[in-house]
Amino acid sequence: YLSDRYTDMTNVIFLTFYYAMLYPIGFFWASATLAVHYWVDKFCLLRSWAPAPVLGTKIAELSRMYFFSGAVVAYALMSSYNFASFPYDNACHLDETASAEYVGSFSGKTGEGEPVEFTLAEGETTYKYCNQDMLRYKPWPAFPAVPASQPEGGEWMAPGQEFAFIFGWTSVGVIVFVILIYLNAVRKRLKQLLFGGFVSHSKPCLQGFTELTDVYGYIPQFKLKGALFPTLLCDVSSISHDLIDWEDASDPSKKRHNAIYDVPGLVNNDENDGVISIVKEWLPLK
C-alpha cells in the first residue's frame, strides 16, 4: 500500500509543479487532493487495512531525495520557460505599418475551417512569425530561458517581461543545487561501499540496569485465556521480583502463578536438572 500512496502523491505534486505557471490554482486543488488522501489513508490504516509489514523509512527517504527534488526542478524549469514564452502567439511586432496592398476587406478561414471576414485599415501594425517556445528550439532548447536567449531579429518579450531574467537564472540555481544533492548522495553511497564500517550512534549511559525502575527482565511465562495474571514457567526464587512486570498483592511469592509448583518434587530436586528453566540475577558490586 505504501508504494501506491507515494506514487499517487508524487504524481499530484509533479503535475502541479509542472503546470504551476499556466495553472496557479492547481496548488489549491493539489492541497485539497493531498488532504483527502491523508484522511482516507488514515482511516484505512486504522480501521480497514490489515497490518502492513515493517518497511522502515527507505521509501520515504528515496521519495524525498529524488522524486520531490526532481519535482522542484521541473517547477523551476517549466515556470521559467512558460513565463518567457508569454504571450504564446508566435507573433513578433514589426516597426512597420501594413502596405497598401493589404488594406481592405478580405475573407479567410479560422483554424477550425470556419469562414471569417476581416478588414485591414491603413496604418495597421504588422507582425511576423517567430517561435516563442524556447523549449523547442533546434537543435537544442535555449537554456536558460532568459531575454538574451531570444533569436536576433525575433525578440518578442515586452519591457515588463524582463523579469524572465530572474526566473531563468533561478532555475539554473535550483538545478545546480539539486545536482549537488544527488552527487552528495552518490558520494555517501560510494564511501559506504568502499570504506564502510560499523559506526555506533549510541551513547554510554551512566545509569546501571539495576537502577532503572521501568525496565523488566525476560521471564518465561505464558498468558492463559481468562487468567488475571500470567503463569510463570521457571524458578524465580533467585531473582528480585522487581524484574517481573506484574504483581499479585495476595501472593507476593508468586508461587500460585508458577507452573513448576504444580509438579510434586520438581523444585529443589537435583535429578530434575534441565527440566525447568532457572532465572538468576547477579547484582553489581557496590
LUMMAR-651967 format. One record per residue (C-alpha): residue number from 1; x, y, z. Coordinates in Angstrom, 3 decimals. Layout:
REM LUMMAR-651967
 resi        x        y        z
  NUM        X        Y        Z
...
REM end
This chain:
REM LUMMAR-651967
 resi        x        y        z
    1    0.000    0.000    0.000
    2    2.763    2.439    0.909
    3    4.352    2.383   -2.550
    4    0.975    3.132   -4.178
    5    0.362    6.037   -1.831
    6    3.756    7.573   -2.552
    7    3.203    7.105   -6.295
    8   -0.124    8.957   -6.166
    9    1.319   11.736   -4.020
   10    4.310   12.176   -6.332
   11    2.045   12.355   -9.403
   12   -0.073   15.090   -7.831
   13    2.927   17.161   -6.752
   14    4.811   16.733  -10.052
   15    1.847   17.713  -12.248
   16    1.079   20.694  -10.010
   17    4.645   21.967  -10.225
   18    4.952   21.263  -13.959
   19    1.937   23.403  -14.896
   20    2.147   25.864  -11.983
   21    2.832   28.930  -14.159
   22   -0.040   28.157  -16.540
   23   -2.487   26.987  -13.882
   24   -1.627   28.517  -10.464
   25   -4.913   27.427   -8.923
   26   -3.569   23.898   -9.243
   27   -1.807   24.420   -5.900
   28   -5.191   24.662   -4.175
   29   -6.510   21.576   -5.970
   30   -3.342   19.683   -5.060
   31   -3.675   20.718   -1.402
   32   -7.272   19.512   -1.322
   33   -6.321   16.245   -3.045
   34   -3.468   15.523   -0.643
   35   -5.688   16.356    2.339
   36   -8.307   13.862    1.138
   37   -5.585   11.258    0.589
   38   -4.292   11.823    4.118
   39   -7.645   11.350    5.875
   40   -8.738    8.428    3.699
   41   -5.428    6.628    4.190
   42   -5.500    7.323    7.921
   43   -8.982    5.812    8.196
   44   -7.954    2.777    6.130
   45   -4.787    2.220    8.171
   46   -6.621    2.385   11.488
   47   -9.973    0.817   10.554
   48   -9.790   -1.180    7.344
   49   -6.407   -2.418    6.142
   50   -4.545   -5.338    7.665
   51   -1.249   -4.538    9.425
   52    1.459   -3.960    6.830
   53    4.985   -5.379    7.187
   54    7.586   -3.117    8.726
   55    9.373   -1.437    5.809
   56   11.389    1.232    7.570
   57   11.970    4.710    6.161
   58   13.686    3.769    2.879
   59   10.697    4.579    0.650
   60   10.160    7.953    2.310
   61   13.861    8.820    2.054
   62   14.013    7.743   -1.608
   63   10.924    9.756   -2.486
   64   12.134   12.831   -0.622
   65   15.654   12.648   -2.023
   66   14.939   12.017   -5.711
   67   11.289   12.415   -6.700
   68   10.400   15.520   -4.689
   69   13.646   17.266   -5.577
   70   13.024   16.345   -9.223
   71    9.570   17.909   -8.944
   72   11.154   21.121   -7.644
   73   13.481   21.154  -10.684
   74   10.512   20.704  -13.014
   75    8.704   23.540  -11.222
   76   11.606   25.987  -11.572
   77   12.483   24.982  -15.137
   78    8.976   24.925  -16.618
   79    7.978   28.137  -14.843
   80   10.924   29.947  -16.442
   81   10.091   28.631  -19.936
   82    6.365   29.319  -19.598
   83    6.967   32.858  -18.386
   84    9.468   33.546  -21.166
   85    7.068   32.212  -23.848
   86    4.275   34.646  -22.998
   87    2.010   35.631  -24.851
   88    2.206   32.288  -26.728
   89    1.038   33.682  -30.090
   90    4.327   33.283  -32.019
   91    3.857   36.799  -33.411
   92    6.617   39.389  -33.229
   93    5.832   43.106  -33.608
   94    7.426   44.956  -36.526
   95    8.127   48.675  -36.669
   96    6.258   48.899  -39.939
   97    2.689   49.523  -40.998
   98    0.650   47.444  -43.395
   99    1.416   48.204  -47.033
  100   -1.309   49.443  -49.356
  101   -1.757   46.023  -50.990
  102   -3.026   44.617  -47.694
  103   -5.506   47.413  -46.950
  104   -9.148   46.426  -47.472
  105  -11.669   43.701  -46.650
  106  -10.795   40.069  -47.020
  107  -12.255   36.616  -46.448
  108  -10.493   33.822  -44.645
  109  -10.902   30.764  -42.511
  110  -10.167   30.092  -38.885
  111   -8.020   27.236  -37.690
  112  -11.198   25.152  -37.411
  113  -12.078   25.870  -41.055
  114  -14.914   28.313  -40.368
  115  -15.189   31.294  -42.749
  116  -14.444   34.733  -41.345
  117  -14.445   38.306  -42.709
  118  -11.867   40.875  -41.602
  119  -10.750   44.344  -42.597
  120   -7.283   45.899  -42.509
  121   -7.130   49.669  -42.260
  122   -4.298   51.841  -43.407
  123   -1.578   52.178  -40.743
  124   -2.306   48.824  -39.060
  125    0.580   47.312  -37.046
  126    2.288   44.396  -38.729
  127    3.683   41.217  -37.230
  128    5.837   38.340  -38.360
  129    6.094   34.745  -37.235
  130    8.621   33.961  -34.501
  131    8.998   30.836  -32.411
  132    8.367   31.803  -28.772
  133    8.735   28.276  -27.388
  134   12.367   28.252  -26.258
  135   11.985   24.669  -25.119
  136   11.535   23.544  -28.748
  137   14.382   25.406  -30.364
  138   16.551   23.394  -32.771
  139   18.964   21.684  -32.425
  140   18.920   22.360  -28.652
  141   16.490   24.168  -26.367
  142   17.506   27.666  -25.317
  143   18.897   27.465  -21.793
  144   18.402   29.303  -19.569
  145   15.105   30.877  -20.651
  146   16.240   34.499  -20.354
  147   15.715   37.505  -22.670
  148   19.267   37.131  -24.028
  149   18.283   33.712  -25.454
  150   15.808   35.260  -27.901
  151   16.904   34.884  -31.538
  152   18.249   38.020  -33.173
  153   15.501   39.823  -35.056
  154   12.849   37.650  -33.380
  155   12.535   39.339  -29.989
  156    9.042   39.351  -28.550
  157    9.354   39.999  -24.804
  158    7.660   43.149  -23.570
  159    9.593   45.524  -21.264
  160    7.746   44.207  -18.198
  161    8.618   40.659  -19.200
  162   12.301   41.164  -18.474
  163   11.533   39.523  -15.123
  164   12.166   36.316  -17.083
  165   15.857   37.017  -16.422
  166   15.313   36.278  -12.715
  167   13.153   33.232  -13.470
  168   15.716   31.770  -15.860
  169   18.773   32.102  -13.636
  170   16.810   30.961  -10.582
  171   16.029   27.735  -12.428
  172   19.766   27.319  -13.083
  173   20.479   27.745   -9.372
  174   17.805   25.187   -8.440
  175   19.175   22.646  -10.925
  176   22.734   23.099   -9.640
  177   21.541   22.749   -6.043
  178   19.636   19.526   -6.763
  179   22.585   18.098   -8.710
  180   24.812   18.775   -5.689
  181   22.293   16.916   -3.500
  182   22.409   13.938   -5.881
  183   26.212   13.965   -6.030
  184   26.397   14.093   -2.246
  185   24.086   11.071   -2.027
  186   26.273    9.205   -4.540
  187   29.397   10.183   -2.576
  188   27.930    8.820    0.654
  189   26.904    5.612   -1.073
  190   30.344    5.065   -2.599
  191   32.014    5.856    0.717
  192   29.794    3.313    2.419
  193   30.595    0.653   -0.186
  194   34.355    1.277   -0.349
  195   35.196    2.391    3.165
  196   32.144    1.299    5.082
  197   32.389    0.140    8.647
  198   30.399   -0.004   11.806
  199   29.605    3.380   13.281
  200   27.962    3.420   16.681
  201   25.275    6.035   17.114
  202   24.607    5.172   20.744
  203   25.910    6.977   23.791
  204   27.154    5.398   27.040
  205   24.682    5.552   29.889
  206   25.959    6.155   33.409
  207   22.866    4.589   34.942
  208   23.060    0.866   35.606
  209   20.371   -1.654   34.690
  210   19.584   -2.368   38.340
  211   18.978    1.348   38.891
  212   16.204    1.511   36.294
  213   12.655    1.342   37.586
  214   10.741    0.862   34.324
  215   12.794   -1.921   32.690
  216   11.989   -5.551   33.372
  217   13.806   -8.815   32.756
  218   12.876  -11.565   30.323
  219   10.949  -14.040   32.449
  220    9.485  -17.165   30.732
  221    5.747  -17.023   31.264
  222    2.531  -17.873   29.487
  223   -0.729  -15.943   29.315
  224   -3.731  -18.196   29.869
  225   -7.015  -17.050   28.418
  226   -9.260  -15.737   31.184
  227   -6.494  -15.662   33.825
  228   -5.856  -12.415   35.634
  229   -2.070  -12.978   35.808
  230    0.349  -14.881   33.533
  231    1.656  -18.323   34.532
  232    5.390  -18.424   35.240
  233    7.359  -21.254   33.623
  234   10.618  -21.010   35.550
  235   12.165  -20.833   39.009
  236   12.236  -17.183   40.081
  237   13.451  -17.704   43.610
  238   16.933  -16.428   42.758
  239   15.913  -13.045   41.347
  240   14.281   -9.893   42.580
  241   10.602   -9.873   41.785
  242   11.002   -6.275   40.636
  243   12.167   -7.776   37.332
  244    8.680   -9.243   36.787
  245    6.319   -6.748   35.194
  246    3.247   -7.669   37.235
  247    2.399   -8.036   40.926
  248   -0.229  -10.023   42.825
  249   -0.736   -8.401   46.215
  250   -2.346  -11.571   47.619
  251    0.628  -13.760   46.604
  252    3.921  -11.820   46.774
  253    5.952  -15.030   46.277
  254    4.016  -15.757   43.034
  255    4.029  -19.481   43.787
  256    0.336  -19.793   42.937
  257    1.129  -18.462   39.489
  258    4.158  -20.679   38.860
  259    3.650  -23.925   36.928
  260    6.729  -25.610   38.428
  261    4.954  -25.976   41.768
  262    2.170  -27.981   40.143
  263    4.548  -30.946   39.710
  264    5.457  -32.524   43.081
  265    9.177  -32.906   43.686
  266   10.205  -30.844   40.684
  267   11.564  -27.937   42.699
  268   14.901  -28.351   44.512
  269   15.419  -31.802   43.043
  270   18.896  -32.401   41.585
  271   17.653  -35.296   39.487
  272   15.442  -32.899   37.516
  273   18.160  -30.506   36.412
  274   17.335  -29.097   32.997
  275   13.618  -29.885   33.198
  276   12.676  -26.377   34.224
  277   14.225  -23.038   33.374
  278   16.149  -21.229   36.071
  279   16.428  -17.462   36.073
  280   19.210  -15.896   38.125
  281   20.350  -12.415   38.887
  282   23.890  -11.159   39.582
  283   23.897   -7.814   41.271
  284   26.852   -5.485   40.640
  285   29.393   -4.987   43.399
  286   28.925   -1.832   45.383
REM end
